[in-house]
Amino acid sequence: MQVAPTYEPHLMTNRAVRGAIRPDITALNGNEKKDDLFGSLLDSAINNINKTNGYLSDMENEEVKFALGETDNAHDLGVAIQKASTALQYTVAVKNAAMEAYRQIMQMQV
């Protein structure tokens, strides 16, 4: 009997985190400066944060609707909660990766 692997969103790999904050390098041509690459990386991180905030807002709206009796659909509430939870965990993992990279850079001896 095979046991299906469990999904554990809190165990994110570095590859997944790097993929989340990686800018679209194909959009850059050879004439653009490396500053544009950093700007693209920063824009990507900010967009991820904004998307996470949107999921958290949606979750709160669904909770209020359910609490006030405006909706009987617990499924939408569960989906909104899971989306917000996963997005928040992903955002925290990206933040932790960025902080670790910063610490490593600061510990480098010149």
N, C-alpha and C positions, 0 to 999 in steps of 0.2 A: 504494500500500500504506500503510495507516494503522498507526501505531505506538501501541500502548496506553500511556496515561500510567503512569508508575511510581509506586508507593506509597512515599513517603519519610516515615516517621513523625517523623523528627527535624526536619522543616520544618513546624512547627505554626504556624498563624496566630494572631494575637492574638484573633480572634473565637472560635476553638475554646478557647483558654485562658480567656477571659472566660466562656464558656459553662460551663466546668467548675467554676468557683468561684462562679458566680452562684446565689444562693439562690432558693428558690421564692417569688417576690414575691407571687404570687397568694394564697398562704396568709396573708399579712399583711393586716389590715384597716386602715382609716384611723385607728383609735383607738390603735394600737400605736406605741410610740416608735421613733425611728430607731436607738436602741441595740439593739432587737430585730433590726433589719436587719443590723447589724454582727455580732451574735451568730449569726444565721442564716448569714451569710457565713463566719464562723469555723468553725461546725459543719460546713458543707459542705466546707471545706478539710480539716478533720480527718478527715471520713468518707472523702475521697479518699485521704488518706495511709494510713488503716487498710485500705482496699481494696487499695492497692498493696502494703502489707506482706503481706496475705493471698496475693496472687499470687506474691510472692517466696518465701513459705513453701511454697506449693504446688509451685513450681519446684524448690526444694531437696529436697522430699520425693520428687518424681518422679526427680530425679537420683540420690538415694540408692537408691531402688528399682531403677533401671536398673543402677546400679553393682553392687549386691548380687545381681543376677540374679533378683530377685523378679518382674520383668516383662520381657517381650520387646518390648513395644509402644513403639517409638521415636517413634511418632506422638504419643502422649500427652505424652512428654517434649518434643518439638518445640513442641507447642501451649502447654504450660506455660511454656517458655522465651520464646516469642513474646509471650504475654500479659504476663509479668513485665517483659519488655523495653519493651514499648509503654507499660505502666502507669507504669514508672519514668521513661521519657522525658517522659510527659505530666505527671507530678508535678514533675519538674525544671522543665519549661516554666512551670507554674503558679507555682512558687517564684520563678523568675526574673522573671516578670511582677509578682509582689507586691513583690519587692525593688526593681525598677525604679520602681514606683509610690511606694514609700517614699522612694527617693532623690530623686525629683522633688518630693515634698512637703517633704522636708528642705531642698531648694535654693530653695524659694519664699521670697521676701523679704516680710516683713510690714510 
